[in-house]
Amino acid sequence: MRRRSTARADRARRTAPAAVDRICGFVRDCAFDGERARIALRVRVEVRIARWERRAGG
């Protein structure tokens, strides 16, 4: 159980930078306030990571 959730977290951590780059590129293209969007994205990612850690029992 622990190993599986760790593998899922590792996979998510590997895929996250590409997703962040894609979203930041999208934000730039839409001429949003990039810094505010980056902060909101970081908060969302941290919430998701905290949820994964709770689910993994860590």
N, CA, C and O atoms as a Maestro MAE file, in Angstrom:
{
 s_m_m2io_version
 :::
 2.0.0
}

f_m_ct {
 s_m_title
 :::
 protein
 m_atom[232] {
  # First column is atom index #
  i_m_mmod_type
  r_m_x_coord
  r_m_y_coord
  r_m_z_coord
  i_m_residue_number
  s_m_chain_name
  s_m_pdb_residue_name
  s_m_pdb_atom_name
  i_m_atomic_number
  :::
  1 25 0.836 -1.202 0.000 1 A "MET " " N  " 7
  2 3 0.000 0.000 0.000 1 A "MET " " CA " 6
  3 2 0.876 1.260 0.000 1 A "MET " " C  " 6
  4 15 0.711 2.164 -0.819 1 A "MET " " O  " 8
  5 25 1.810 1.275 0.952 2 A "ARG " " N  " 7
  6 3 2.690 2.440 1.048 2 A "ARG " " CA " 6
  7 2 3.555 2.575 -0.211 2 A "ARG " " C  " 6
  8 15 3.781 3.677 -0.711 2 A "ARG " " O  " 8
  9 25 4.029 1.435 -0.709 3 A "ARG " " N  " 7
  10 3 4.881 1.483 -1.890 3 A "ARG " " CA " 6
  11 2 4.103 2.024 -3.096 3 A "ARG " " C  " 6
  12 15 4.619 2.826 -3.875 3 A "ARG " " O  " 8
  13 25 2.851 1.569 -3.232 4 A "ARG " " N  " 7
  14 3 2.065 2.005 -4.386 4 A "ARG " " CA " 6
  15 2 1.819 3.514 -4.343 4 A "ARG " " C  " 6
  16 15 1.979 4.198 -5.353 4 A "ARG " " O  " 8
  17 25 1.430 4.031 -3.177 5 A "SER " " N  " 7
  18 3 1.154 5.461 -3.096 5 A "SER " " CA " 6
  19 2 2.447 6.266 -3.287 5 A "SER " " C  " 6
  20 15 2.415 7.367 -3.836 5 A "SER " " O  " 8
  21 25 3.587 5.716 -2.832 6 A "THR " " N  " 7
  22 3 4.861 6.400 -3.045 6 A "THR " " CA " 6
  23 2 5.175 6.458 -4.532 6 A "THR " " C  " 6
  24 15 5.630 7.486 -5.034 6 A "THR " " O  " 8
  25 25 4.935 5.361 -5.235 7 A "ALA " " N  " 7
  26 3 5.182 5.328 -6.675 7 A "ALA " " CA " 6
  27 2 4.292 6.348 -7.375 7 A "ALA " " C  " 6
  28 15 4.730 7.036 -8.296 7 A "ALA " " O  " 8
  29 25 3.030 6.442 -6.928 8 A "ARG " " N  " 7
  30 3 2.123 7.410 -7.540 8 A "ARG " " CA " 6
  31 2 2.612 8.835 -7.273 8 A "ARG " " C  " 6
  32 15 2.565 9.682 -8.166 8 A "ARG " " O  " 8
  33 25 3.073 9.100 -6.072 9 A "ALA " " N  " 7
  34 3 3.580 10.431 -5.747 9 A "ALA " " CA " 6
  35 2 4.826 10.738 -6.573 9 A "ALA " " C  " 6
  36 15 4.986 11.858 -7.058 9 A "ALA " " O  " 8
  37 25 5.713 9.751 -6.738 10 A "ASP " " N  " 7
  38 3 6.917 9.952 -7.550 10 A "ASP " " CA " 6
  39 2 6.538 10.266 -8.993 10 A "ASP " " C  " 6
  40 15 7.117 11.156 -9.616 10 A "ASP " " O  " 8
  41 25 5.558 9.526 -9.520 11 A "ARG " " N  " 7
  42 3 5.120 9.758 -10.893 11 A "ARG " " CA " 6
  43 2 4.541 11.166 -11.015 11 A "ARG " " C  " 6
  44 15 4.822 11.877 -11.980 11 A "ARG " " O  " 8
  45 25 3.732 11.564 -10.032 12 A "ALA " " N  " 7
  46 3 3.135 12.901 -10.054 12 A "ALA " " CA " 6
  47 2 4.224 13.968 -9.985 12 A "ALA " " C  " 6
  48 15 4.145 14.991 -10.665 12 A "ALA " " O  " 8
  49 25 5.240 13.721 -9.160 13 A "ARG " " N  " 7
  50 3 6.320 14.692 -9.021 13 A "ARG " " CA " 6
  51 2 7.094 14.820 -10.336 13 A "ARG " " C  " 6
  52 15 7.544 15.908 -10.693 13 A "ARG " " O  " 8
  53 25 7.245 13.697 -11.056 14 A "ARG " " N  " 7
  54 3 7.944 13.753 -12.344 14 A "ARG " " CA " 6
  55 2 7.126 14.511 -13.375 14 A "ARG " " C  " 6
  56 15 7.685 15.276 -14.161 14 A "ARG " " O  " 8
  57 25 5.815 14.315 -13.385 15 A "THR " " N  " 7
  58 3 4.987 14.931 -14.421 15 A "THR " " CA " 6
  59 2 4.623 16.376 -14.069 15 A "THR " " C  " 6
  60 15 4.238 17.141 -14.954 15 A "THR " " O  " 8
  61 25 4.737 16.760 -12.802 16 A "ALA " " N  " 7
  62 3 4.312 18.099 -12.389 16 A "ALA " " CA " 6
  63 2 5.044 19.229 -13.123 16 A "ALA " " C  " 6
  64 15 4.379 20.153 -13.590 16 A "ALA " " O  " 8
  65 25 6.405 19.204 -13.252 17 A "PRO " " N  " 7
  66 3 7.071 20.339 -13.899 17 A "PRO " " CA " 6
  67 2 6.556 20.615 -15.302 17 A "PRO " " C  " 6
  68 15 6.381 21.774 -15.678 17 A "PRO " " O  " 8
  69 25 6.311 19.562 -16.085 18 A "ALA " " N  " 7
  70 3 5.803 19.758 -17.443 18 A "ALA " " CA " 6
  71 2 4.432 20.428 -17.399 18 A "ALA " " C  " 6
  72 15 4.147 21.330 -18.187 18 A "ALA " " O  " 8
  73 25 3.585 19.977 -16.467 19 A "ALA " " N  " 7
  74 3 2.256 20.561 -16.347 19 A "ALA " " CA " 6
  75 2 2.353 22.024 -15.935 19 A "ALA " " C  " 6
  76 15 1.633 22.875 -16.457 19 A "ALA " " O  " 8
  77 25 3.253 22.310 -14.992 20 A "VAL " " N  " 7
  78 3 3.421 23.701 -14.544 20 A "VAL " " CA " 6
  79 2 3.898 24.565 -15.704 20 A "VAL " " C  " 6
  80 15 3.394 25.671 -15.902 20 A "VAL " " O  " 8
  81 25 4.878 24.064 -16.481 21 A "ASP " " N  " 7
  82 3 5.366 24.825 -17.633 21 A "ASP " " CA " 6
  83 2 4.238 25.089 -18.614 21 A "ASP " " C  " 6
  84 15 4.109 26.197 -19.135 21 A "ASP " " O  " 8
  85 25 3.422 24.074 -18.865 22 A "ARG " " N  " 7
  86 3 2.321 24.217 -19.816 22 A "ARG " " CA " 6
  87 2 1.327 25.261 -19.314 22 A "ARG " " C  " 6
  88 15 0.868 26.113 -20.074 22 A "ARG " " O  " 8
  89 25 0.998 25.182 -18.015 23 A "ILE " " N  " 7
  90 3 0.027 26.127 -17.450 23 A "ILE " " CA " 6
  91 2 0.604 27.536 -17.452 23 A "ILE " " C  " 6
  92 15 -0.099 28.491 -17.782 23 A "ILE " " O  " 8
  93 25 1.886 27.678 -17.084 24 A "CYS " " N  " 7
  94 3 2.505 29.006 -17.078 24 A "CYS " " CA " 6
  95 2 2.546 29.572 -18.491 24 A "CYS " " C  " 6
  96 15 2.355 30.772 -18.687 24 A "CYS " " O  " 8
  97 25 2.794 28.711 -19.478 25 A "GLY " " N  " 7
  98 3 2.772 29.161 -20.868 25 A "GLY " " CA " 6
  99 2 1.382 29.623 -21.264 25 A "GLY " " C  " 6
  100 15 1.226 30.642 -21.937 25 A "GLY " " O  " 8
  101 25 0.376 28.875 -20.847 26 A "PHE " " N  " 7
  102 3 -1.013 29.232 -21.121 26 A "PHE " " CA " 6
  103 2 -1.343 30.566 -20.470 26 A "PHE " " C  " 6
  104 15 -1.989 31.422 -21.074 26 A "PHE " " O  " 8
  105 25 -0.892 30.734 -19.224 27 A "VAL " " N  " 7
  106 3 -1.151 31.986 -18.499 27 A "VAL " " CA " 6
  107 2 -0.504 33.155 -19.234 27 A "VAL " " C  " 6
  108 15 -1.115 34.213 -19.384 27 A "VAL " " O  " 8
  109 25 0.739 32.964 -19.695 28 A "ARG " " N  " 7
  110 3 1.419 34.031 -20.440 28 A "ARG " " CA " 6
  111 2 0.647 34.366 -21.715 28 A "ARG " " C  " 6
  112 15 0.463 35.537 -22.046 28 A "ARG " " O  " 8
  113 25 0.198 33.336 -22.429 29 A "ASP " " N  " 7
  114 3 -0.515 33.562 -23.680 29 A "ASP " " CA " 6
  115 2 -1.808 34.332 -23.439 29 A "ASP " " C  " 6
  116 15 -2.217 35.138 -24.276 29 A "ASP " " O  " 8
  117 25 -2.446 34.090 -22.311 30 A "CYS " " N  " 7
  118 3 -3.709 34.761 -22.013 30 A "CYS " " CA " 6
  119 2 -3.491 36.121 -21.361 30 A "CYS " " C  " 6
  120 15 -4.453 36.807 -21.013 30 A "CYS " " O  " 8
  121 25 -2.224 36.513 -21.194 31 A "ALA " " N  " 7
  122 3 -1.888 37.828 -20.648 31 A "ALA " " CA " 6
  123 2 -2.471 38.042 -19.259 31 A "ALA " " C  " 6
  124 15 -2.908 39.142 -18.921 31 A "ALA " " O  " 8
  125 25 -2.474 36.989 -18.463 32 A "PHE " " N  " 7
  126 3 -2.875 37.136 -17.066 32 A "PHE " " CA " 6
  127 2 -1.706 37.703 -16.268 32 A "PHE " " C  " 6
  128 15 -0.598 37.849 -16.785 32 A "PHE " " O  " 8
  129 25 -1.968 38.020 -15.009 33 A "ASP " " N  " 7
  130 3 -0.893 38.397 -14.098 33 A "ASP " " CA " 6
  131 2 -0.156 37.111 -13.732 33 A "ASP " " C  " 6
  132 15 -0.647 36.328 -12.919 33 A "ASP " " O  " 8
  133 25 1.015 36.887 -14.323 34 A "GLY " " N  " 7
  134 3 1.721 35.614 -14.175 34 A "GLY " " CA " 6
  135 2 2.080 35.283 -12.734 34 A "GLY " " C  " 6
  136 15 1.979 34.130 -12.315 34 A "GLY " " O  " 8
  137 25 2.500 36.293 -11.975 35 A "GLU " " N  " 7
  138 3 2.923 36.026 -10.596 35 A "GLU " " CA " 6
  139 2 1.754 35.553 -9.748 35 A "GLU " " C  " 6
  140 15 1.883 34.593 -8.989 35 A "GLU " " O  " 8
  141 25 0.612 36.224 -9.874 36 A "ARG " " N  " 7
  142 3 -0.560 35.830 -9.095 36 A "ARG " " CA " 6
  143 2 -0.994 34.410 -9.475 36 A "ARG " " C  " 6
  144 15 -1.344 33.609 -8.608 36 A "ARG " " O  " 8
  145 25 -0.967 34.111 -10.766 37 A "ALA " " N  " 7
  146 3 -1.353 32.781 -11.227 37 A "ALA " " CA " 6
  147 2 -0.388 31.726 -10.678 37 A "ALA " " C  " 6
  148 15 -0.809 30.636 -10.289 37 A "ALA " " O  " 8
  149 25 0.907 32.056 -10.648 38 A "ARG " " N  " 7
  150 3 1.906 31.099 -10.161 38 A "ARG " " CA " 6
  151 2 1.675 30.818 -8.676 38 A "ARG " " C  " 6
  152 15 1.795 29.677 -8.230 38 A "ARG " " O  " 8
  153 25 1.345 31.856 -7.918 39 A "ILE " " N  " 7
  154 3 1.082 31.660 -6.483 39 A "ILE " " CA " 6
  155 2 -0.141 30.767 -6.304 39 A "ILE " " C  " 6
  156 15 -0.121 29.841 -5.494 39 A "ILE " " O  " 8
  157 25 -1.206 31.040 -7.059 40 A "ALA " " N  " 7
  158 3 -2.426 30.240 -6.946 40 A "ALA " " CA " 6
  159 2 -2.132 28.789 -7.307 40 A "ALA " " C  " 6
  160 15 -2.620 27.870 -6.649 40 A "ALA " " O  " 8
  161 25 -1.327 28.585 -8.360 41 A "LEU " " N  " 7
  162 3 -0.980 27.228 -8.784 41 A "LEU " " CA " 6
  163 2 -0.188 26.519 -7.698 41 A "LEU " " C  " 6
  164 15 -0.428 25.344 -7.420 41 A "LEU " " O  " 8
  165 25 0.765 27.231 -7.075 42 A "ARG " " N  " 7
  166 3 1.590 26.621 -6.028 42 A "ARG " " CA " 6
  167 2 0.713 26.201 -4.846 42 A "ARG " " C  " 6
  168 15 0.888 25.117 -4.290 42 A "ARG " " O  " 8
  169 25 -0.228 27.065 -4.470 43 A "VAL " " N  " 7
  170 3 -1.124 26.725 -3.361 43 A "VAL " " CA " 6
  171 2 -1.915 25.475 -3.709 43 A "VAL " " C  " 6
  172 15 -2.045 24.575 -2.880 43 A "VAL " " O  " 8
  173 25 -2.445 25.409 -4.922 44 A "ARG " " N  " 7
  174 3 -3.248 24.259 -5.334 44 A "ARG " " CA " 6
  175 2 -2.416 22.987 -5.305 44 A "ARG " " C  " 6
  176 15 -2.885 21.947 -4.843 44 A "ARG " " O  " 8
  177 25 -1.176 23.063 -5.800 45 A "VAL " " N  " 7
  178 3 -0.302 21.886 -5.812 45 A "VAL " " CA " 6
  179 2 0.016 21.450 -4.389 45 A "VAL " " C  " 6
  180 15 0.020 20.256 -4.089 45 A "VAL " " O  " 8
  181 25 0.284 22.427 -3.501 46 A "GLU " " N  " 7
  182 3 0.610 22.076 -2.112 46 A "GLU " " CA " 6
  183 2 -0.568 21.398 -1.432 46 A "GLU " " C  " 6
  184 15 -0.380 20.450 -0.669 46 A "GLU " " O  " 8
  185 25 -1.775 21.871 -1.699 47 A "VAL " " N  " 7
  186 3 -2.964 21.242 -1.116 47 A "VAL " " CA " 6
  187 2 -3.069 19.807 -1.598 47 A "VAL " " C  " 6
  188 15 -3.359 18.901 -0.816 47 A "VAL " " O  " 8
  189 25 -2.832 19.599 -2.897 48 A "ARG " " N  " 7
  190 3 -2.933 18.249 -3.458 48 A "ARG " " CA " 6
  191 2 -1.873 17.336 -2.848 48 A "ARG " " C  " 6
  192 15 -2.170 16.189 -2.514 48 A "ARG " " O  " 8
  193 25 -0.638 17.829 -2.697 49 A "ILE " " N  " 7
  194 3 0.437 17.017 -2.110 49 A "ILE " " CA " 6
  195 2 0.084 16.661 -0.671 49 A "ILE " " C  " 6
  196 15 0.290 15.525 -0.244 49 A "ILE " " O  " 8
  197 25 -0.449 17.631 0.081 50 A "ALA " " N  " 7
  198 3 -0.835 17.360 1.471 50 A "ALA " " CA " 6
  199 2 -1.897 16.272 1.515 50 A "ALA " " C  " 6
  200 15 -1.875 15.412 2.396 50 A "ALA " " O  " 8
  201 25 -2.823 16.307 0.568 51 A "ARG " " N  " 7
  202 3 -3.877 15.287 0.525 51 A "ARG " " CA " 6
  203 2 -3.256 13.918 0.252 51 A "ARG " " C  " 6
  204 15 -3.623 12.929 0.888 51 A "ARG " " O  " 8
  205 25 -2.309 13.860 -0.698 52 A "TRP " " N  " 7
  206 3 -1.648 12.579 -0.994 52 A "TRP " " CA " 6
  207 2 -0.924 12.053 0.231 52 A "TRP " " C  " 6
  208 15 -0.996 10.863 0.539 52 A "TRP " " O  " 8
  209 25 -0.218 12.950 0.940 53 A "GLU " " N  " 7
  210 3 0.542 12.518 2.116 53 A "GLU " " CA " 6
  211 2 -0.389 11.992 3.195 53 A "GLU " " C  " 6
  212 15 -0.080 10.995 3.846 53 A "GLU " " O  " 8
  213 25 -1.533 12.657 3.392 54 A "ARG " " N  " 7
  214 3 -2.495 12.172 4.382 54 A "ARG " " CA " 6
  215 2 -3.003 10.796 3.993 54 A "ARG " " C  " 6
  216 15 -3.128 9.905 4.833 54 A "ARG " " O  " 8
  217 25 -3.300 10.631 2.691 55 A "ARG " " N  " 7
  218 3 -3.828 9.348 2.223 55 A "ARG " " CA " 6
  219 2 -2.789 8.242 2.392 55 A "ARG " " C  " 6
  220 15 -3.134 7.098 2.688 55 A "ARG " " O  " 8
  221 25 -1.503 8.591 2.200 56 A "ALA " " N  " 7
  222 3 -0.437 7.593 2.330 56 A "ALA " " CA " 6
  223 2 -0.118 7.314 3.804 56 A "ALA " " C  " 6
  224 15 0.676 6.427 4.116 56 A "ALA " " O  " 8
  225 25 -0.739 8.074 4.700 57 A "GLY " " N  " 7
  226 3 -0.500 7.858 6.122 57 A "GLY " " CA " 6
  227 2 0.770 8.534 6.612 57 A "GLY " " C  " 6
  228 15 1.283 8.203 7.681 57 A "GLY " " O  " 8
  229 25 1.283 9.495 5.821 58 A "GLY " " N  " 7
  230 3 2.498 10.168 6.237 58 A "GLY " " CA " 6
  231 2 2.190 11.580 6.640 58 A "GLY " " C  " 6
  232 15 3.093 12.322 7.027 58 A "GLY " " O  " 8
  :::
 }
 m_bond[231] {
  # First column is bond index #
  i_m_from
  i_m_to
  i_m_order
  :::
  1 1 2 1
  2 2 3 1
  3 3 4 2
  4 3 5 1
  5 5 6 1
  6 6 7 1
  7 7 8 2
  8 7 9 1
  9 9 10 1
  10 10 11 1
  11 11 12 2
  12 11 13 1
  13 13 14 1
  14 14 15 1
  15 15 16 2
  16 15 17 1
  17 17 18 1
  18 18 19 1
  19 19 20 2
  20 19 21 1
  21 21 22 1
  22 22 23 1
  23 23 24 2
  24 23 25 1
  25 25 26 1
  26 26 27 1
  27 27 28 2
  28 27 29 1
  29 29 30 1
  30 30 31 1
  31 31 32 2
  32 31 33 1
  33 33 34 1
  34 34 35 1
  35 35 36 2
  36 35 37 1
  37 37 38 1
  38 38 39 1
  39 39 40 2
  40 39 41 1
  41 41 42 1
  42 42 43 1
  43 43 44 2
  44 43 45 1
  45 45 46 1
  46 46 47 1
  47 47 48 2
  48 47 49 1
  49 49 50 1
  50 50 51 1
  51 51 52 2
  52 51 53 1
  53 53 54 1
  54 54 55 1
  55 55 56 2
  56 55 57 1
  57 57 58 1
  58 58 59 1
  59 59 60 2
  60 59 61 1
  61 61 62 1
  62 62 63 1
  63 63 64 2
  64 63 65 1
  65 65 66 1
  66 66 67 1
  67 67 68 2
  68 67 69 1
  69 69 70 1
  70 70 71 1
  71 71 72 2
  72 71 73 1
  73 73 74 1
  74 74 75 1
  75 75 76 2
  76 75 77 1
  77 77 78 1
  78 78 79 1
  79 79 80 2
  80 79 81 1
  81 81 82 1
  82 82 83 1
  83 83 84 2
  84 83 85 1
  85 85 86 1
  86 86 87 1
  87 87 88 2
  88 87 89 1
  89 89 90 1
  90 90 91 1
  91 91 92 2
  92 91 93 1
  93 93 94 1
  94 94 95 1
  95 95 96 2
  96 95 97 1
  97 97 98 1
  98 98 99 1
  99 99 100 2
  100 99 101 1
  101 101 102 1
  102 102 103 1
  103 103 104 2
  104 103 105 1
  105 105 106 1
  106 106 107 1
  107 107 108 2
  108 107 109 1
  109 109 110 1
  110 110 111 1
  111 111 112 2
  112 111 113 1
  113 113 114 1
  114 114 115 1
  115 115 116 2
  116 115 117 1
  117 117 118 1
  118 118 119 1
  119 119 120 2
  120 119 121 1
  121 121 122 1
  122 122 123 1
  123 123 124 2
  124 123 125 1
  125 125 126 1
  126 126 127 1
  127 127 128 2
  128 127 129 1
  129 129 130 1
  130 130 131 1
  131 131 132 2
  132 131 133 1
  133 133 134 1
  134 134 135 1
  135 135 136 2
  136 135 137 1
  137 137 138 1
  138 138 139 1
  139 139 140 2
  140 139 141 1
  141 141 142 1
  142 142 143 1
  143 143 144 2
  144 143 145 1
  145 145 146 1
  146 146 147 1
  147 147 148 2
  148 147 149 1
  149 149 150 1
  150 150 151 1
  151 151 152 2
  152 151 153 1
  153 153 154 1
  154 154 155 1
  155 155 156 2
  156 155 157 1
  157 157 158 1
  158 158 159 1
  159 159 160 2
  160 159 161 1
  161 161 162 1
  162 162 163 1
  163 163 164 2
  164 163 165 1
  165 165 166 1
  166 166 167 1
  167 167 168 2
  168 167 169 1
  169 169 170 1
  170 170 171 1
  171 171 172 2
  172 171 173 1
  173 173 174 1
  174 174 175 1
  175 175 176 2
  176 175 177 1
  177 177 178 1
  178 178 179 1
  179 179 180 2
  180 179 181 1
  181 181 182 1
  182 182 183 1
  183 183 184 2
  184 183 185 1
  185 185 186 1
  186 186 187 1
  187 187 188 2
  188 187 189 1
  189 189 190 1
  190 190 191 1
  191 191 192 2
  192 191 193 1
  193 193 194 1
  194 194 195 1
  195 195 196 2
  196 195 197 1
  197 197 198 1
  198 198 199 1
  199 199 200 2
  200 199 201 1
  201 201 202 1
  202 202 203 1
  203 203 204 2
  204 203 205 1
  205 205 206 1
  206 206 207 1
  207 207 208 2
  208 207 209 1
  209 209 210 1
  210 210 211 1
  211 211 212 2
  212 211 213 1
  213 213 214 1
  214 214 215 1
  215 215 216 2
  216 215 217 1
  217 217 218 1
  218 218 219 1
  219 219 220 2
  220 219 221 1
  221 221 222 1
  222 222 223 1
  223 223 224 2
  224 223 225 1
  225 225 226 1
  226 226 227 1
  227 227 228 2
  228 227 229 1
  229 229 230 1
  230 230 231 1
  231 231 232 2
  :::
 }
}
